[in-house]
Amino acid sequence: MSIRSREKSSELVGVISEGGFIQYATSAEHDRAKKLNGRVVFIKPKNGNRSLKFHRKFFALINLGFGYWSPTYKTVSDPEEKLAHDVAKLFCELAGNPELYNEQGKEIAQLAIQNLALKRTGYLDPEAYKSEETYRRMVMIEAGFYELEYLPNGGAIKVPWSIAFDNMEPEQFEKIYKGCSGVIWNKSLFQIFEDKEQMDRAVNQLMGFI
């Protein structure tokens, strides 16, 4: 049984209530369903409510953390900054004067980094960056639940797991939940709640509203 997939899940989770109406697991599920207006969908019944409970608890945690998240982002990645300095250092060495790196090479590398950052700032939208999906991806990656996807140009990006809650064992869920809650606690919620137990109570309370 796999708890991850390279493909983004297209499933919506909910409960069919009396009268045939669907009560979605989270408000995010409901919003996704609205975008499917006019589409043909396939309903697949699940045995038991364990997957629904896991689904709701995980996204309640994400929702809670997202509410206190103030995103910060870098327009130039750490590997790109390192590459700029490595090139400057190599250039000085090939010129027969390695000491030149400390005198001028660092400054040249930093200028290249600043120029790239300025160029990218012109078309990046910080407001568009803040979304629950972006937050979930960031949390999953920082918790270590990701795979490396290698690009044709030789680079690589971190792709968070797409978690399948259906038939997930409690131990597997606890591992993922604990890892993600640790990231969220360290990023912001340690400033909001007295301890992790209080945070968990807030998550459980939020489960009744999403």
N, C-alpha and C positions, 0 to 999 in steps of 0.2 A: 504493500500500500504506500502510495506516495502522498506527501503533504505539500508538494510544491509542483509547479508547472512553469515552463518557459512562456506559455501562452497566457494572456490576460483572461481571467475568468469572465464569461458572459452570463453567468447564472445570477438570478435574483432569488432571494430567500424570503419566505413568508409563510403565513398560515392561512388556510382557507377557512373562513368563519361561516357561521350560519347564513344561509342565503347565497353562498357561493362567492362572497366578496373576499378579496385577499388583504390580509393584514401583514404589511411588509415588516421585515425584521428590524429595519432602521429607516430613518427619514431619508438617508442617502439612497437606499434601495428604492424607495418610493419615487425619488427624483429621477433615478435612472429609468424607472418604469414609464414615467411620463414622456420620456424621449422616444419610447417605442410605440407611440400612438399610431395605429394603423398597421402595425407589424404583426405577422403571424408568430405566435410563441408556442413552445412545447412545455407543458407542465409535467414535472416528474416528481411523484410522491416520494417522500423519504420516511424511513422507519424510525420511530422515536423522535424525541425533541432535543436530543443531545447536541446535534449539529447546530440547531437554532440557538440554543443557550450559548454555545461557544461563539457563534457568530455575533450575537448581540453583546456579549461581554467584551469581546475584542474590539468591536467598533465603538462601544461605549468608552473604552479606554482611549482610543484614538480621538474620539470626539472631545473628551475631557482635556486631553493634552493640547489639541488643536486650538481650543478656546483661549489658551494662555500662551500661544506660540507667536513670537515676533520674529519672522524669518530674516535671516542674514544670508547673504550669498556672495561668493567671490566671482568676479568676472574673468579672472585668470586662475586656473587650477594650480595646485602645488606642483604636479609633474611638469606643467608648462614653465613655471617659475624656475624650477631646477634645471630644465633644459636650457633656458636662456643663460643661466649662470655657467652651466657646463660648457656651452659653446664659447662664451666669452673667455673662460679659463683656458680652453683648448687653443683658441686663437692666440692668446698671449704666450702659451707654451711653444706653439709652432713658430711664433715670431722670435723665439729665442730669449724671451724676457718674461718668465713666469711671474716675477714680482709685479709686473705691470697690471696683473689682475686686481690686486688690492688697491692700486693707485687709480686705475681708470676702468678696468674691466667690469668691476661690480657696478659702477655708475652707468656704464653703457648697457649692461644687462637690465638694470632697473628701468632705464629709459625705454627699452624695448617692451618691457612688461607694462609700463604705464601707458604707452601708446596703444597696445593691444586692449588694455582695460578701457581706455577712453573710447575706442572704436566700438567695443561691444556694449558699452553703457548706452550708446545711442539707439540701440534697437531692443534692449531688454526692458521688460515691464515688470517691476517688482510686485505690483498688485495682482497681475495675472499669475505670478509665481505662487501666491498664497492660496492654496486649496487643500481640502482634506486629503485628496489623492496624492498630492505632492508630499504632504506631511507623512502620510502612511508609508510612502516609498522611502522617505528619508529615515524614518524610525526603523523600518525593517532592515535597511542597509547598515545603519549604525549598530543594530543589534546583532549583525553578522548573518542574517538570513537572506543571502543573495548569491547569485552566480555571476561569474565574469563572462561577458559577451564580447568576443573579439571582433573588431571591425576590419573591413577590407584594407583600410589605410594603415593597419598595424597597431592601432590604438585598442583600448578596451574600456568598456563601461560596466558598472555594477548594475545588475538587474535584480530587483527584489523578487522573492518568491511570490507566486500567486497561490495562496493557501486554500486548500480544499478542506473545508470543515466537515464535510460529509464523512461519517464513519471514522473520524479522527479519534485516536485513543486519548484518554485524559492526560496521560504522561506527555504526549506530544504537544497537546494544547498548552499545558502548564509551562513547558520549556519555551515555547514561542511567546506566551503571554508574559512570563517572568522576564525574558530578555527585553521585550519591547517596553514593559512598564519601567524597567530599570533605566532605559534610555530617556523615557519621558520624564521620570522623576528627576534625573540629573540635569535635564535641560531647563525645566521650568517649575515643575510641581513641588519641588523641595522648598520653594519660596512661598507656596500657597498653603500647603498642609503641614501639620506638625510632624507627621510620620507617614510611612507607607500604609499603615493600617487605616488611617483616616482617608488616604487617597483611595484605597480599595472600597471603603464604604461609599465614597462619592461615586465611584464607578457603578457599584451595585444599585445606588439610588438612580443614577442616570439611565440604567437599563430599563427602568419603568417608564421612561419618557420618550426614548428614541424609537 
